[in-house]
Amino acid sequence: MLVSGYWMSLKFTDSVLLDIQHRVSSIQHQPGKSND
């Protein structure tokens, strides 16, 4: 079904965005690593 496929991709994108946000926040909490 198209709707379930869209929902699965939406959940996947949401988890990826959460992972990226977590990585960015953990990077920002490390002083001195701002200019890679």
PDBQT receptor file of N, H, CA, C and O in Angstrom, charges set to zero:
ATOM      1  N   MET A   1       0.834  -1.209   0.000  1.00  0.00    +0.000 N 
ATOM      2  CA  MET A   1       0.000   0.000   0.000  1.00  0.00    +0.000 C 
ATOM      3  C   MET A   1       0.867   1.258   0.000  1.00  0.00    +0.000 C 
ATOM      4  O   MET A   1       1.931   1.288   0.620  1.00  0.00    +0.000 OA
ATOM      5  N   LEU A   2       0.420   2.261  -0.677  1.00  0.00    +0.000 N 
ATOM      6  H   LEU A   2      -0.444   2.236  -1.180  1.00  0.00    +0.000 HD
ATOM      7  CA  LEU A   2       1.210   3.485  -0.815  1.00  0.00    +0.000 C 
ATOM      8  C   LEU A   2       1.289   4.229   0.518  1.00  0.00    +0.000 C 
ATOM      9  O   LEU A   2       2.331   4.784   0.866  1.00  0.00    +0.000 OA
ATOM     10  N   VAL A   3       0.177   4.235   1.261  1.00  0.00    +0.000 N 
ATOM     11  H   VAL A   3      -0.669   3.785   0.979  1.00  0.00    +0.000 HD
ATOM     12  CA  VAL A   3       0.137   5.003   2.509  1.00  0.00    +0.000 C 
ATOM     13  C   VAL A   3       1.096   4.413   3.536  1.00  0.00    +0.000 C 
ATOM     14  O   VAL A   3       1.809   5.151   4.216  1.00  0.00    +0.000 OA
ATOM     15  N   SER A   4       1.119   3.084   3.651  1.00  0.00    +0.000 N 
ATOM     16  H   SER A   4       0.541   2.485   3.099  1.00  0.00    +0.000 HD
ATOM     17  CA  SER A   4       2.001   2.453   4.638  1.00  0.00    +0.000 C 
ATOM     18  C   SER A   4       3.466   2.661   4.244  1.00  0.00    +0.000 C 
ATOM     19  O   SER A   4       4.324   2.836   5.109  1.00  0.00    +0.000 OA
ATOM     20  N   GLY A   5       3.747   2.640   2.952  1.00  0.00    +0.000 N 
ATOM     21  H   GLY A   5       3.050   2.498   2.249  1.00  0.00    +0.000 HD
ATOM     22  CA  GLY A   5       5.110   2.886   2.489  1.00  0.00    +0.000 C 
ATOM     23  C   GLY A   5       5.540   4.308   2.802  1.00  0.00    +0.000 C 
ATOM     24  O   GLY A   5       6.680   4.550   3.197  1.00  0.00    +0.000 OA
ATOM     25  N   TYR A   6       4.618   5.247   2.622  1.00  0.00    +0.000 N 
ATOM     26  H   TYR A   6       3.692   5.050   2.301  1.00  0.00    +0.000 HD
ATOM     27  CA  TYR A   6       4.906   6.648   2.937  1.00  0.00    +0.000 C 
ATOM     28  C   TYR A   6       5.133   6.809   4.430  1.00  0.00    +0.000 C 
ATOM     29  O   TYR A   6       6.021   7.548   4.854  1.00  0.00    +0.000 OA
ATOM     30  N   TRP A   7       4.322   6.109   5.234  1.00  0.00    +0.000 N 
ATOM     31  H   TRP A   7       3.601   5.508   4.890  1.00  0.00    +0.000 HD
ATOM     32  CA  TRP A   7       4.456   6.201   6.688  1.00  0.00    +0.000 C 
ATOM     33  C   TRP A   7       5.790   5.627   7.149  1.00  0.00    +0.000 C 
ATOM     34  O   TRP A   7       6.444   6.185   8.030  1.00  0.00    +0.000 OA
ATOM     35  N   MET A   8       6.190   4.502   6.544  1.00  0.00    +0.000 N 
ATOM     36  H   MET A   8       5.659   4.049   5.828  1.00  0.00    +0.000 HD
ATOM     37  CA  MET A   8       7.465   3.882   6.914  1.00  0.00    +0.000 C 
ATOM     38  C   MET A   8       8.631   4.807   6.575  1.00  0.00    +0.000 C 
ATOM     39  O   MET A   8       9.563   4.951   7.367  1.00  0.00    +0.000 OA
ATOM     40  N   SER A   9       8.580   5.428   5.407  1.00  0.00    +0.000 N 
ATOM     41  H   SER A   9       7.823   5.310   4.764  1.00  0.00    +0.000 HD
ATOM     42  CA  SER A   9       9.662   6.337   5.025  1.00  0.00    +0.000 C 
ATOM     43  C   SER A   9       9.657   7.576   5.917  1.00  0.00    +0.000 C 
ATOM     44  O   SER A   9      10.707   8.148   6.207  1.00  0.00    +0.000 OA
ATOM     45  N   LEU A  10       8.467   7.982   6.347  1.00  0.00    +0.000 N 
ATOM     46  H   LEU A  10       7.613   7.517   6.111  1.00  0.00    +0.000 HD
ATOM     47  CA  LEU A  10       8.362   9.140   7.230  1.00  0.00    +0.000 C 
ATOM     48  C   LEU A  10       8.991   8.829   8.583  1.00  0.00    +0.000 C 
ATOM     49  O   LEU A  10       9.722   9.651   9.136  1.00  0.00    +0.000 OA
ATOM     50  N   LYS A  11       8.706   7.636   9.118  1.00  0.00    +0.000 N 
ATOM     51  H   LYS A  11       8.113   6.968   8.669  1.00  0.00    +0.000 HD
ATOM     52  CA  LYS A  11       9.288   7.234  10.394  1.00  0.00    +0.000 C 
ATOM     53  C   LYS A  11      10.803   7.093  10.265  1.00  0.00    +0.000 C 
ATOM     54  O   LYS A  11      11.547   7.452  11.178  1.00  0.00    +0.000 OA
ATOM     55  N   PHE A  12      11.252   6.568   9.126  1.00  0.00    +0.000 N 
ATOM     56  H   PHE A  12      10.647   6.276   8.385  1.00  0.00    +0.000 HD
ATOM     57  CA  PHE A  12      12.686   6.404   8.890  1.00  0.00    +0.000 C 
ATOM     58  C   PHE A  12      13.371   7.769   8.852  1.00  0.00    +0.000 C 
ATOM     59  O   PHE A  12      14.426   7.957   9.458  1.00  0.00    +0.000 OA
ATOM     60  N   THR A  13      12.770   8.716   8.140  1.00  0.00    +0.000 N 
ATOM     61  H   THR A  13      11.913   8.563   7.648  1.00  0.00    +0.000 HD
ATOM     62  CA  THR A  13      13.337  10.057   8.050  1.00  0.00    +0.000 C 
ATOM     63  C   THR A  13      13.371  10.719   9.418  1.00  0.00    +0.000 C 
ATOM     64  O   THR A  13      14.320  11.429   9.750  1.00  0.00    +0.000 OA
ATOM     65  N   ASP A  14      12.320  10.480  10.217  1.00  0.00    +0.000 N 
ATOM     66  H   ASP A  14      11.549   9.903   9.947  1.00  0.00    +0.000 HD
ATOM     67  CA  ASP A  14      12.251  11.075  11.548  1.00  0.00    +0.000 C 
ATOM     68  C   ASP A  14      13.382  10.554  12.425  1.00  0.00    +0.000 C 
ATOM     69  O   ASP A  14      14.016  11.322  13.148  1.00  0.00    +0.000 OA
ATOM     70  N   SER A  15      13.635   9.247  12.361  1.00  0.00    +0.000 N 
ATOM     71  H   SER A  15      13.120   8.623  11.774  1.00  0.00    +0.000 HD
ATOM     72  CA  SER A  15      14.699   8.663  13.187  1.00  0.00    +0.000 C 
ATOM     73  C   SER A  15      16.065   9.158  12.724  1.00  0.00    +0.000 C 
ATOM     74  O   SER A  15      16.959   9.382  13.540  1.00  0.00    +0.000 OA
ATOM     75  N   VAL A  16      16.225   9.328  11.402  1.00  0.00    +0.000 N 
ATOM     76  H   VAL A  16      15.499   9.146  10.739  1.00  0.00    +0.000 HD
ATOM     77  CA  VAL A  16      17.495   9.837  10.873  1.00  0.00    +0.000 C 
ATOM     78  C   VAL A  16      17.721  11.274  11.334  1.00  0.00    +0.000 C 
ATOM     79  O   VAL A  16      18.833  11.646  11.708  1.00  0.00    +0.000 OA
ATOM     80  N   LEU A  17      16.654  12.082  11.303  1.00  0.00    +0.000 N 
ATOM     81  H   LEU A  17      15.750  11.781  10.999  1.00  0.00    +0.000 HD
ATOM     82  CA  LEU A  17      16.777  13.469  11.738  1.00  0.00    +0.000 C 
ATOM     83  C   LEU A  17      17.114  13.543  13.222  1.00  0.00    +0.000 C 
ATOM     84  O   LEU A  17      17.903  14.389  13.644  1.00  0.00    +0.000 OA
ATOM     85  N   LEU A  18      16.511  12.649  14.018  1.00  0.00    +0.000 N 
ATOM     86  H   LEU A  18      15.870  11.962  13.675  1.00  0.00    +0.000 HD
ATOM     87  CA  LEU A  18      16.809  12.618  15.445  1.00  0.00    +0.000 C 
ATOM     88  C   LEU A  18      18.265  12.231  15.671  1.00  0.00    +0.000 C 
ATOM     89  O   LEU A  18      18.928  12.778  16.552  1.00  0.00    +0.000 OA
ATOM     90  N   ASP A  19      18.763  11.288  14.874  1.00  0.00    +0.000 N 
ATOM     91  H   ASP A  19      18.225  10.843  14.158  1.00  0.00    +0.000 HD
ATOM     92  CA  ASP A  19      20.155  10.852  15.012  1.00  0.00    +0.000 C 
ATOM     93  C   ASP A  19      21.110  11.994  14.663  1.00  0.00    +0.000 C 
ATOM     94  O   ASP A  19      22.103  12.213  15.357  1.00  0.00    +0.000 OA
ATOM     95  N   ILE A  20      20.803  12.720  13.585  1.00  0.00    +0.000 N 
ATOM     96  H   ILE A  20      19.997  12.542  13.022  1.00  0.00    +0.000 HD
ATOM     97  CA  ILE A  20      21.640  13.849  13.176  1.00  0.00    +0.000 C 
ATOM     98  C   ILE A  20      21.620  14.936  14.246  1.00  0.00    +0.000 C 
ATOM     99  O   ILE A  20      22.654  15.520  14.570  1.00  0.00    +0.000 OA
ATOM    100  N   GLN A  21      20.430  15.201  14.793  1.00  0.00    +0.000 N 
ATOM    101  H   GLN A  21      19.590  14.727  14.529  1.00  0.00    +0.000 HD
ATOM    102  CA  GLN A  21      20.308  16.228  15.825  1.00  0.00    +0.000 C 
ATOM    103  C   GLN A  21      21.129  15.855  17.053  1.00  0.00    +0.000 C 
ATOM    104  O   GLN A  21      21.757  16.711  17.675  1.00  0.00    +0.000 OA
ATOM    105  N   HIS A  22      21.117  14.562  17.398  1.00  0.00    +0.000 N 
ATOM    106  H   HIS A  22      20.606  13.867  16.893  1.00  0.00    +0.000 HD
ATOM    107  CA  HIS A  22      21.880  14.088  18.557  1.00  0.00    +0.000 C 
ATOM    108  C   HIS A  22      23.379  14.246  18.311  1.00  0.00    +0.000 C 
ATOM    109  O   HIS A  22      24.122  14.659  19.202  1.00  0.00    +0.000 OA
ATOM    110  N   ARG A  23      23.816  13.914  17.099  1.00  0.00    +0.000 N 
ATOM    111  H   ARG A  23      23.213  13.578  16.375  1.00  0.00    +0.000 HD
ATOM    112  CA  ARG A  23      25.238  14.045  16.764  1.00  0.00    +0.000 C 
ATOM    113  C   ARG A  23      25.665  15.508  16.807  1.00  0.00    +0.000 C 
ATOM    114  O   ARG A  23      26.728  15.832  17.336  1.00  0.00    +0.000 OA
ATOM    115  N   VAL A  24      24.838  16.392  16.251  1.00  0.00    +0.000 N 
ATOM    116  H   VAL A  24      23.974  16.129  15.821  1.00  0.00    +0.000 HD
ATOM    117  CA  VAL A  24      25.175  17.816  16.209  1.00  0.00    +0.000 C 
ATOM    118  C   VAL A  24      25.252  18.388  17.617  1.00  0.00    +0.000 C 
ATOM    119  O   VAL A  24      26.156  19.164  17.927  1.00  0.00    +0.000 OA
ATOM    120  N   SER A  25      24.303  18.005  18.472  1.00  0.00    +0.000 N 
ATOM    121  H   SER A  25      23.569  17.375  18.220  1.00  0.00    +0.000 HD
ATOM    122  CA  SER A  25      24.307  18.532  19.839  1.00  0.00    +0.000 C 
ATOM    123  C   SER A  25      25.518  18.014  20.607  1.00  0.00    +0.000 C 
ATOM    124  O   SER A  25      26.094  18.745  21.413  1.00  0.00    +0.000 OA
ATOM    125  N   SER A  26      25.913  16.764  20.369  1.00  0.00    +0.000 N 
ATOM    126  H   SER A  26      25.446  16.170  19.715  1.00  0.00    +0.000 HD
ATOM    127  CA  SER A  26      27.075  16.211  21.065  1.00  0.00    +0.000 C 
ATOM    128  C   SER A  26      28.359  16.867  20.550  1.00  0.00    +0.000 C 
ATOM    129  O   SER A  26      29.317  17.036  21.304  1.00  0.00    +0.000 OA
ATOM    130  N   ILE A  27      28.377  17.234  19.268  1.00  0.00    +0.000 N 
ATOM    131  H   ILE A  27      27.599  17.097  18.655  1.00  0.00    +0.000 HD
ATOM    132  CA  ILE A  27      29.541  17.923  18.705  1.00  0.00    +0.000 C 
ATOM    133  C   ILE A  27      29.642  19.337  19.290  1.00  0.00    +0.000 C 
ATOM    134  O   ILE A  27      30.735  19.814  19.592  1.00  0.00    +0.000 OA
ATOM    135  N   GLN A  28      28.495  19.996  19.445  1.00  0.00    +0.000 N 
ATOM    136  H   GLN A  28      27.607  19.609  19.199  1.00  0.00    +0.000 HD
ATOM    137  CA  GLN A  28      28.497  21.362  19.958  1.00  0.00    +0.000 C 
ATOM    138  C   GLN A  28      28.936  21.415  21.414  1.00  0.00    +0.000 C 
ATOM    139  O   GLN A  28      29.386  22.461  21.882  1.00  0.00    +0.000 OA
ATOM    140  N   HIS A  29      28.812  20.294  22.146  1.00  0.00    +0.000 N 
ATOM    141  H   HIS A  29      28.447  19.444  21.765  1.00  0.00    +0.000 HD
ATOM    142  CA  HIS A  29      29.185  20.269  23.555  1.00  0.00    +0.000 C 
ATOM    143  C   HIS A  29      30.680  19.986  23.731  1.00  0.00    +0.000 C 
ATOM    144  O   HIS A  29      31.157  19.858  24.859  1.00  0.00    +0.000 OA
ATOM    145  N   GLN A  30      31.415  19.888  22.626  1.00  0.00    +0.000 N 
ATOM    146  H   GLN A  30      31.027  19.992  21.710  1.00  0.00    +0.000 HD
ATOM    147  CA  GLN A  30      32.856  19.658  22.710  1.00  0.00    +0.000 C 
ATOM    148  C   GLN A  30      33.598  20.913  22.243  1.00  0.00    +0.000 C 
ATOM    149  O   GLN A  30      33.726  21.134  21.039  1.00  0.00    +0.000 OA
ATOM    150  N   PRO A  31      34.078  21.721  23.154  1.00  0.00    +0.000 N 
ATOM    151  CA  PRO A  31      34.795  22.948  22.780  1.00  0.00    +0.000 C 
ATOM    152  C   PRO A  31      36.131  22.634  22.106  1.00  0.00    +0.000 C 
ATOM    153  O   PRO A  31      36.833  21.704  22.503  1.00  0.00    +0.000 OA
ATOM    154  N   GLY A  32      36.470  23.414  21.091  1.00  0.00    +0.000 N 
ATOM    155  H   GLY A  32      35.899  24.170  20.768  1.00  0.00    +0.000 HD
ATOM    156  CA  GLY A  32      37.735  23.214  20.396  1.00  0.00    +0.000 C 
ATOM    157  C   GLY A  32      37.581  22.388  19.140  1.00  0.00    +0.000 C 
ATOM    158  O   GLY A  32      38.522  22.291  18.352  1.00  0.00    +0.000 OA
ATOM    159  N   LYS A  33      36.408  21.781  18.928  1.00  0.00    +0.000 N 
ATOM    160  H   LYS A  33      35.644  21.860  19.568  1.00  0.00    +0.000 HD
ATOM    161  CA  LYS A  33      36.199  20.981  17.724  1.00  0.00    +0.000 C 
ATOM    162  C   LYS A  33      35.220  21.676  16.784  1.00  0.00    +0.000 C 
ATOM    163  O   LYS A  33      34.600  21.020  15.946  1.00  0.00    +0.000 OA
ATOM    164  N   SER A  34      35.073  22.984  16.908  1.00  0.00    +0.000 N 
ATOM    165  H   SER A  34      35.576  23.517  17.588  1.00  0.00    +0.000 HD
ATOM    166  CA  SER A  34      34.076  23.695  16.119  1.00  0.00    +0.000 C 
ATOM    167  C   SER A  34      34.553  23.915  14.687  1.00  0.00    +0.000 C 
ATOM    168  O   SER A  34      33.736  24.002  13.771  1.00  0.00    +0.000 OA
ATOM    169  N   ASN A  35      35.877  24.007  14.483  1.00  0.00    +0.000 N 
ATOM    170  H   ASN A  35      36.541  23.936  15.228  1.00  0.00    +0.000 HD
ATOM    171  CA  ASN A  35      36.385  24.239  13.127  1.00  0.00    +0.000 C 
ATOM    172  C   ASN A  35      37.158  23.020  12.639  1.00  0.00    +0.000 C 
ATOM    173  O   ASN A  35      38.381  22.952  12.761  1.00  0.00    +0.000 OA
ATOM    174  N   ASP A  36      36.429  22.070  12.091  1.00  0.00    +0.000 N 
ATOM    175  H   ASP A  36      35.435  22.125  11.991  1.00  0.00    +0.000 HD
ATOM    176  CA  ASP A  36      37.064  20.866  11.541  1.00  0.00    +0.000 C 
ATOM    177  C   ASP A  36      37.580  21.161  10.144  1.00  0.00    +0.000 C 
ATOM    178  O   ASP A  36      38.151  20.282   9.499  1.00  0.00    +0.000 OA
TER     179      ASP A  36
